[in-house]
Amino acid sequence: MTNFSCSFPPPLGLRPLKFALGCLTSLLITSLPVGAEIINVGYGAGELPTLSEDELTLLDTLQSVRLPIILSEISPDQSTMVIATLDRLSQTDWQVKFLDLETGEVIDSIALDYEVYSPILPIQWVDNQTIRFVQEGLFGPWEVVSLNRNTGIVSRTTVYPTEDEAGEILGAAPDFSRFALRVYEEEEDVIYLVSLRSLDRIEVARLPSELAIQPPVWSDSGQQVVFVTSSIEERNLYERTPYSPNLSDPVNQDALGRTPPEDNLFLQQNTVKVYDLTRLEPLMVEINATDDKQHLLAGASISPEGDRVLVKYLEPGQLEGREHPTYLYPQRSYYQVLDLEGNLIDTIDDVILDGPLENSAEFVDEDTLIFNATVGTNRHFYVYEIGSGILTPLPMPEGSAGLQSWHVSQDGETLIYAFSSVTQPPELFSVPTDGSESPTQITSINAEVATANNVQSHPVSFETSNGLREGFLIQPAGAAFPPTEAPIVFWQQGGPGFSMVNEFAVEVEMPFNLLPNFGISVLSVPLAGREGFGTSVYQLQAEGNNFGQVDIIEGVEIASQLVGEGWARSDQLGVTGCSYGGYYAAQAITRFPDVFAAANPQCSLLDAFTEWQLGYSSLLSYLTGLTPMENPEVYRYISPLYGAGDVEAATMIFHGSGDFLQVDMARNFHDVIEENEVPVTMYEFEGVGHSIFDLELQRSAAQLQVDFFRDYLEE
């Protein structure tokens, strides 16, 4: 799903892009014609609320947190992996290291730092000293790179066609005996499997140029390979345009539920193909999304032996009052296991796997699967024995495993994965796949952060008009639980649709470990429209007239309970979030002016009309079931900008000058609030886009956020 999101997923195997332009730390105060004060954080000079020296030291330590990323398999002697670490706040400073699995020592390697920048994962081990991987060279040609950790010697085999043709390498077999190549043609692209030894190639598929293809998945021997194709229009949802979208565009028609399945290109052009290269006719299985239930094929993997295939299906979203289902916005997922003849072996259809976007699976062996899935506010692992019908959870504490940063040892006995929670900074852990022991921490990358972090977390639940809503309250360590008349900031994630899980986060967009370390509690409760709570909750936001209302009302009901139970007074409640979370904060204070005392909307969607015309028209079409041309009054109601005159809460707005959610909307939102003599300040972060991907600017923003909520949420 394409979302108004501000999550921080680590790039896997890619050299991170620096989204912020430079380190812009000072302030310039600009007076506007209406007399409103908007402060540009960037060029110039000015005053910044400053924490005490000790608090600044704490802030700097917390914001030094790094994300571990698994890049390789485990070495044959089970001793070593290749990992990367990444600065969480800036998504930069990519560092590649060897990890000693016995000691947890992270070992520097100049060769790794220089040579590994965009590998196709996982990196393979040739022997206990040598790794090998495929990546695109800095100047274009693809390379097979071998690196010896002891000698530091590197060799490259450059792969490029001498014919007058363009293309891309899609992936390489685990033994590097062959690789998959897509050659671009005018009407149909051709997929070849190329022998690295002979450089002979065999054609395995032809694809219309508008089709996207996932990286191939190989068996251990490289003799069996799986491809998944889908319409490229799905990928184009992420591309914004300054031109008005066309109502008849396939993405909008699908989102509105107006395209019959037989005409829906997202369904018609979606296939899984399985090849066995030991056969004269290698195509063994071809599954089309148009078959049987007409559900999308989201992905596939193959067993190490190459004789079984796991296919992930997405059930299209079917909303009340819409004639046809939407395939771009599915409502749930499930899996099927097939043999190489295409015969069904098992169907894994469990509520644990309902969330369509945030689950994945991997074969351990021919009979065993491991699933990574979001359930409630946790992202954990589950073991499944094919044919058993039972997903068995591995023993894990509250918190979140990495969506993609995990790997099963070759013997299938150990799972190694990235994990964090609000009380556990990100590290790598291991756990036996038989569930016989609790996880063991391997790394201590963020040991200093762990020592500085001083918060506690408790599960909480609240009754709403739509049922029970469960989340967690993050407090300063040692605070009484439940609290009594304590400042609490209600937080919502970007999206909508993404889960809201328990993870370590210290950025202002997700201040789990920021505000509580400075005395202000944060409440995270996933509401209507979030993954991890079943299909009905996930779709509730898009049903009927719900968007812009249903989750807002649920949050207001929770706020009422916080006050009613004495956890906080009404003048101690704040609200914040970025992107859709910023929209939530802005919509809450415009529609319910007397609920929150202070609000910090960040990188916010504020004008649904503008967003439909210049942004993600398909997502708004899905969430509302309408277009602004058909019902402008609905779009006006769901736009916080047009309710700004009703705001009573003290408001601090964060917005990047280069945000794709137009900064002009944020300025106008600010000016209307200011005209009504409500305390309001807008900080416009120069040179950044959607979210503040810059260490120095995050440092400034954190001080502003702490200072703001301290000022306006009275003790």
N, C-alpha and C positions, 0 to 999 in steps of 0.2 A: 504494500500500500504506500502511496506517496503521502507524506504527512508534513504538517507545519511543525517540524521537529527540531529539538535542540539537544538530542542525546549525543553521547560521546563514544561511539563505537570505535575501537581501535582498528586501524587499517591492518590487514593481514598480509604480510609479505610485500607491502608497497612502501616506498619511501614517502613519508607523510608530506603533504603539501602544507605550506605555511599560509593559513588563511588571513592572518593579521599582517598588515604591512608595516613592519618596523615596531619599535618599542616606544610608544607614544604615551608619556606619563604625566605631562603637566596639564594645566587647565587654562582655558581662555573663557572669560565671561562676556557674553554678547548680549546687548540690549536690543530687543526687538521693538518694532513700532507700537505694538499693543502694550508694551511695558512689561511683558513676561520675561522671566530670566531663564534662558536655556544655556547650559554650560557645555562647551565643547571640550571633551577630554582628549587632548592630543597636543596640538601646537600652542605655543604661547606660555603664559605663566599665570599662576593664581594660587588660591588657597585650597587645601584639601583637608577634610577632617582627618586628624592623625590619631591613631591608637597610641597607647603608651609604648615605651620601648620594649617592655616585656611582651606585650600583646603583639607588637609587630614581629618580634622574634618567633612567637608561636605561629602567627599567620604565615610567615615565610617557610617555616618547617612544614606546616600542613600542606601548603601549596607546592611543595617540592615532590609530591607524590607521583610515582611512575607506574605505568601499566606494563605488566609482563605479557609477552606474546610468544606462543610456541611456534617455532618455525620448522622444526625437523622431527623426524622419527627419533626413537631412541637408538643409540649405537648398538651394534651386534653384541657387545659385551655388557649391555644394559647399564653403562656407566655415565653416558653423556648425551646431552641434547644441545641443539642450537636454539637460542631464544633471542628476542629483542626486547628492549624496554623503550618506553615512549613517555614523554611528559604529558600527563593527562590534560592539563589546562590549555596548553598551546597546540597539542597534537603534533609536536615537533621533537627534535633531538633524538632521532632514531639511532639507537645503539645496539649493535649485534654482538652477542657473547656466546661462549661455550658455558654450559651449566653442568657442573659435577653433581650428579644425582645422589651420590652418597653423602657428600659434605654440604651440599647446597651452595658451594662456592661458585660465584659468577666470574669467569675467567676472560680477561681482555684478549682480543686478537685484532691486530692491525689489519690482517688479511680479511677477516670477516667484515670489519668496518668499511673497508674500501670496496670489497667485491660483492657484498650481498645488499642489494637495494630494491629489487623488485622480483624476487623469485616466485615461480609457480610452486605452491606448497603441496605436500610437505617436501622439505629438503631431504634427500636420501643419503644414507651412509653406504659407501662402497666397501669399506672395512672399518676397523675401529679408529682409524686416523684420518680417513679421507671422506669428505662430503662431496655430493654432486647435485647440481640443480640446473634448471633452465630459467633464463630470464632474458628480457629484451635489453640489448646493449644500449649504452648511453647515446650512441649515434645511429641507432636504428636496427641493425641486424640482430637476430636472435642468437643466443650463445648457450652452449652446454658448458658449464663451468665446473671444474674439479679443483678442490682445495685441500691440501694436506696440512693438518693442524700442527704437526711437529716441525716440518721444514718450512712452512709458509709458502711453499711453491704452489702456483696457480696455473692451470692450463685452461684454454678455451677452444672449443670447436664452434666456429661460426657457421650458422645455418642461414642460407639465403638462396633464392632462385637466380639462376643466370638468365632465365627466360624473362621476357618483358611482361611481368605479372606482379601484382601486389597482393599481399595477404598477411596473415598473422598465425603464429603458433598458438594452438589452443591448449596444449599440454603434452607431457611426455610420459611414457610408460615407466613404472617404478625401476626397471632395470635399464632404462634409457636405450632399449633396443629399437624403439620407434617413437615417433611423435605424431600428433594430429595437427594438420595444417589446413587452414581455410584460405582458399584463393579467391579473390574478388573477381567477379565477372559482371558484365553489364546487366544481365537479367537474372541469372542464377549463379550463386557462389558454389564452389565445389569443395567438399571436405575430402582430404586425402589422409591416409595413414602412410607415413614415410619411414622406411627402414634406415636407421642411422648408419648401419654397416654398409649397405649397398647403395643407399640413397634412392633406391627404387620406391615408387609410390603407387598405391592402389586407391582408386576412387571408392568411397563408401557412401557418399550421399551428395545430393544436390539440393541447395536451399535457395528459395527466393531471397533476394537481397534484403528484403524487409524483415527477415527472420533473425532473431537473436539465438545464440546457441551457448549453453552453459559449458564450462570447462569439462572435458571428458573425465570419467571415472574409470579406473583400471583395476583389474584383478592383480594379485601379487606377481603373477608371471608376465603380465602385460599382454596376454593372448586374448583376453576378453575386455571389451570396452563399451561404455554406455554414453550416449549423447542425449541431451534434452534440448528441444527447440521450442521457441515461443515467438510471438509477434514482437517485432522491435518497437511497436507503438507503446508497449508496456514500459520499456526503458525510457521512451521519450516523455513519459509523464514527469520525469525529473527535470526536464528542460523548460525553463520559463521563457516567455516571449513578450516583447513590447507590443505585439499585435493582438488584436481582439480574437479570441478563439471562436471557432465555428461551432454553432450549436449542433450541426450535423456530423461533427468529428466523431469517429468511432469511440474515443475514450469518453466523451460526454454522453453519447447515446447509451453506452454500456452502463455508465454510472447512474444514469436516470432510469435504468431498467426498461429501455425502449427498443432493444435489439433482440429479435428472436434468436434462439441458440443456433438455428441453422444458418443465420447470416452473421453471427458474431465471429470476427476474425481472431479474437483471442482464444476462442475455443477451437476454431477450424484449423488453426496453424500451430497447434501444440502437440508434440509427439515425444515419445521415448523410443530410442532404437538401441538394440543390444547386438553387438557383433562378436563372433567367435572366430578369431583369425586362424584357427587350426582347421577350419572348414573351407571347402572349395567355394561354397556359397556362404559368406561370413554373416550375413544378416540373419539373426536367429529370432529376435522378437521385435515386433513393431507395435507399439500401443499408441492409439490416437485418442485425444481428449473427447472426440465425438463418439467414441465407443460407449455402449452401455449407459452409465449414469450421466454421462456428459459433464464430468468433473475435470478441472484443470490438473495437469501433471506438473507438479512444482519442482520435482527433483528426483534423482535416483542414485543408488549406489550399488556396488556389487560385492559379493563375498570374496574373501581372500583367495579361495579356491576357484572362483570364477563360475560357479554353477548355480548361484542364486542371485536374484536381483530384488532390491527393495525400492519401491516406488512411493513417493509422497503425493497424495491427492489433496486438492483443495475443493471443498464444496462451495459452489457459488452462493453469494449473498442473495437471499430472497426476502424482500421487505414488503410489509403489508401495503397494498394499494398500488404496487408497481407490477406492470404486466409481465415483465420478464426478469430473470435473475441477472445479477452483475457478476462478471467473472474477474474483474480487476479488484473487487472488494469482496473477497470470499468470507464466509462466516465460520468455517471450521476446517480442520485437517484430519486425515487418517492415513494409514499406510497399508500396502499389500506386499507380500513376498511371493515371487514367482520363480519357477525354474527356467532353464534356458530354452525350453520348448514353449514357454508362455503359459504354463499351467499354474493356476492359483494354488499356493501352498497355505497361506495364512493371511488373515486381515486383522490389523491391529487398530481397533477403533475404540478409544478410551477417552473419557473426559479430560484426562491429563494432557492429551494431545489436541484438545479442541482449539486452543489458540492458534490461528492459522499461520502466523508469521514467526513466532518465537519458539520453534522446536526443530530439532534435527536429529538424525540417527546415523549410526555407523555399525557395521558388522564387527563383532569380536571374532567370531568364527562362523562356520556354516550354520550353526544352530542358535547363536546368541547375538542379540542386538543391544546396543546402549543408546538410550534416548536422552537428549538434553531438552528440558521443557520448563516453561514458566507456569507455575501453579500458585495462585495467590500473589504474594509479594516475594516469592523465592524462585530462583532458577536452579534446579537440581538435576541429578542424573537418576535414570531408572534402567534397570536391567530387564531384558525380556527374552525368555526362552521360547523360540518359535513353536507355536502350537499350544502354548500354555494358557494364553489369554490373560496373563497376569503381568503387570508392570510392577517390578519390585524396586522401591526406592533404595538408593545407597545411603548409608548413614552420613548425613551432612548437617551442619548447624544452619541456623537462619542466615540467609544471604544469597549471593548470586554467583554462579559459575559463568565463565565467559561463554558467549554465544558460539564462538568458533574456536577459541583458544583451548583446545583439549585434544588428547591423543591417547590411544590404547596401545600398550606395549605389544610387541609382536607375538609374545606367548599368550596374550589375552588376559593376563592375570592382574594387570595394574592399569589404572586410569590416572593420568597426570593432567591437571587442569588449572586454569587461573580462577581465582575466587576472591571475593571481597564482601564485606558488610560494613555497616556504619561503625562497628567496633573492631573491624579487621581490615586494615589497608590491603590493597591488592598484593597477592603473593601466589606462587605456584604450590600446589598440594598434590599428594598422591593418595589413592585409596584402592584397596583390593576390589576387584570387580565382583567377587563373591559376597561382598558386604560383611566379611568376617571381622573387620577392624574399622575403627574410626579413621578419618583422614589424618595424614601426617604433613606438616608444613615442610616444604623443601627449601624455599628461598627466604631471604631476609632483606629483600631489596628496599623495603620501606620501614626498616626497623626504627629509624629515628622518628618517622611519622607516627608509628604505632605508640611510641613512648610519649609523644606530645599529645596525641589524641585523648580526650578526656570527656567522653560522652557515654550515655547509656540508652538502651532502646527497649521498649515494651510493646507487645502486640496490643491493639485496641480494636474495638468494634462499636458500631453505631447503627441504630435502626433508622431507616429512611422510609419514605412512602413507597419506594420500589424494592424494599427488602434490606437485609443486613449488608453493611459495608465494613470491610475489615482492612486495617492498615497497621501502622506503627508510629509511635511517638518517640522522637529523639530528644533527650534532655541533657543538660549538663550532668556529668557524673556526680552521684551522691544526692541528686535532687529527689524530693519526695514523690512517690508515685502511688496513687494518682496525684497530680499536682493540685495545689490550692492557690487560686488567684495568681497565676504565673503567666508571663507573656508567651503567646504561642503564635507561630506563623504557619498558616495553612498553605501547603505547596501542591502544585499540580505539574505534571510532566508535559513535555511537548507531545505533538501528535496531531489529532487524537488517534487512539488505537493502540499506541505502544503500551507496554506494561509499565507498572510503577513498582520496581523491585527494591529490595533492601541491598544497597551497595554503598561503597565508600565514595563520597563526592564532596568536594570542597570548593567548587566553582559557584559563583553567585546565581547561575541559572539553576543550580541544584544544590542548595546550601545545607545538605544533611550534616556535614562535618564542619561547616563554617559557623553558622549562627549558634548552635548549641555549645561550641567551644568558647563562645563569647557571651554565654549567659541566656540565650534566647532559644526556646524549644521550637522544633519543627514537627508538624503533623503531616504525615503522608498517608492519605486514604484514597485508593483507586475508586473512581466513581463509574457511572454508566459510560460505556464506550471503551473499556480497558480490557486487554488480554488477561487471561489467567483465572477467569471466573465463569467460564462457560459462554455458550453462544448467545443466550438471551441478554446477558449483561453487555456483551461485546457489541451487539447490534442495537441496543436500546437507544443509543444516542441518535441513530439515523432513522428510527421509526417515526412515522407520523410527522408531527410538528416539533419534535423533541430537541433538535439541535439548537444550542444557545440557551436552553432552558433546563433540560432534565438534570444534567450533572450540576448545573449552577444551583438548582433548588436542593439537590441532595447535600451539597456543601453548606448551604444556608441552614438546613436542618441539623447538620452536624455541629455547626457553630452554635446553634441554639442549645444543643445538648451540652456543649462545653461550658457555656454560661450557666445553664440550669444545674449542672452537677458541681458547679463551683470551681472547675478547673481553671477558668480564666474569667475575668470581667469583660464586658463588651468593649471597654477601652483598652484591652490587652490583646485583641485579636488582629493579626495581620494576614495578608495574603500575597503570594508571589508565585512566579513561574516565568518561563521563557517560551516564546513561540505560541503554541496552543495554550501552554500554561500562562503566558502573558495575556492571551485572549481571555482565559478563564478569569484571571484577576481583574481585568478591565471590565468584563461583562458583569462580574459579581458586584463591583462597586457602582456600576451605572444602574443596574436593575434592582439592587437591594442596598441603597445608600447607607442604611443605619446598622449594617451587620459587622463590617470591618472598620477598625479605627485607622488602619494604615495599609497602603498597597504599594507594591513594587512590581508593576507590569514591565516585562522585559521582552525585547524583540517581538513585539506583539502584532497579531492580526487585529486590526481595528476597523477596517472598512470592507465588508463582504462584497460590495459592488466592485470596488477596485480589484479585489483579489480574484473575483471571477473573470474580470476582463484582462488582467495582466498576470495572473498567477495560476494556481492549481484549480482551474475551473471544474475539472472532473471530480475532485474531492468535495468541493462545495456542492456540486450537483448530487453526488452520492449522499452527503449528509442531510441535505434539505429535500431531495426529490424534485427540486424545482430549479429554474434559472431566474436571474433577476429580471429578465424581460417578461417572464410569465407572472411573477408575483413580487413586485418590488417592495411591497410592504413587509413581507417576510424578511427580505434581505436588509431592510432598514432596521427591523427589530433585532436581528442577530448581530448588528454592527455596533460595538461599543462607542464608536465615534459620535453617533447621533444621540447617545444618551449622556454625553460628557457633562451636559449642563446640570445633571442630577447628582453628580458626585459630591459626597461630603467627606469622604475619607482623605486624610493626608496622603499625597501621592508622590512617589518618586519613579520616574520613567527612565529606563535604560534602553538605548537603541543605537545600532551601528549606522554610521553615515552611508555605508554601502550595503545595507541589508536589502534583500530582495523584497521584504515587506517594507514598503516605502516609508522612509523617514519623515516625509511630509505629513503623513497621517498622524504620526506620533507627535509632531510639532503642533498640529491642529488640535489634537486631543488635549495636549498640555495647555494651549492657549484658552480653550473654552473653560477648562477647570479653573484656570487662573482668573479669568474674568468674573467668576463667581466668588472670588476671594477665599478660595480653599487653598490651604498650603500645598504647593505643587512645585516640583523641580524636575527638569528633564536634563539628563546627561547624555549627550550625543558623542559616541565614541568614534573618533576619526579614524578612517582607514580600515575599519573592520566591517564584516558583513553580519550574517545571521549567527549570533552568539559571539562572545568575546574570546577569540582564539589568540590570546596574547598574554604572556605572563605578567608583564608590568601593568597592563590595563586591568587584568584580573585583580592584581594587588590593590590598585586604586579603587576598583568597583567594590571589592570586599569591604574596604574601610567605609565606603559610602553606605553600603547596605547595613553593616553593623551599627553605624552611627545613626542612620535613619530609624531603624526599628527601636533602638535604645531611646531615641528622642520621643517617639510617638506611641509606643506601647508602654503605658505607665506601670510602674511597679505598684 
